[in-house]
Amino acid sequence: MNPSRLIIGIVLCIVGLFLIILSLFGFWQVIFYGIILLVLGVVILLNKNEDKIEERKDLNKNKNNK
């Protein structure tokens, strides 16, 4: 997992949880932002598709020629 993606995902989850907890103390309008940030953070943490690196075809041709 990419360290920058891990840091961003954790920060978004923490900020989202903070906003959700803050909404329980009277600022109910921020619950929407908290839910959106929490979901976005979880999606960033669980997205495994970007970790796959596709090999370049021109590099494979050079390996086969040697």
C-alpha positions in Angstrom: 0.0 0.0 0.0 1.2 3.4 -0.9 2.2 5.3 2.3 0.7 8.6 1.0 -2.6 6.9 0.3 -2.6 5.4 3.8 -1.9 8.7 5.5 -4.6 10.5 3.5 -7.2 7.7 4.1 -6.5 7.7 7.9 -6.6 11.5 8.1 -10.0 11.7 6.2 -11.4 9.0 8.5 -10.3 10.8 11.6 -11.7 14.2 10.4 -14.9 12.5 9.4 -15.3 10.9 12.8 -14.5 14.2 14.5 -17.2 16.0 12.5 -19.7 13.2 13.2 -19.0 13.5 17.0 -19.2 17.3 16.7 -22.6 17.0 15.2 -23.8 15.1 18.3 -23.1 18.2 20.4 -25.4 20.5 18.5 -23.7 21.3 15.2 -26.0 18.8 13.3 -25.3 20.5 9.9 -21.7 19.1 9.8 -22.9 15.5 9.9 -23.2 15.4 6.1 -19.6 16.5 5.7 -18.5 14.0 8.3 -20.2 11.1 6.6 -18.8 12.1 3.2 -15.3 12.4 4.5 -15.5 9.1 6.4 -16.8 7.2 3.4 -14.1 8.8 1.2 -11.4 7.8 3.7 -12.6 4.2 3.8 -12.8 4.0 0.0 -9.2 5.3 -0.3 -8.0 2.8 2.3 -9.8 -0.2 0.7 -9.0 0.6 -3.0 -6.5 -2.0 -4.1 -6.8 -1.4 -7.8 -4.3 1.4 -7.9 -1.6 -0.7 -6.3 -1.3 -2.9 -9.4 1.3 -1.7 -11.7 0.9 -2.6 -15.3 4.1 -3.7 -17.1 5.0 -1.8 -20.2 5.0 -3.9 -23.4 8.1 -2.3 -24.8 10.1 -3.5 -21.8 8.9 -7.0 -22.3 10.1 -7.0 -25.9 13.6 -5.9 -24.7 13.7 -8.7 -22.2 12.7 -11.3 -24.8 15.3 -10.1 -27.3 18.3 -10.5 -24.9 
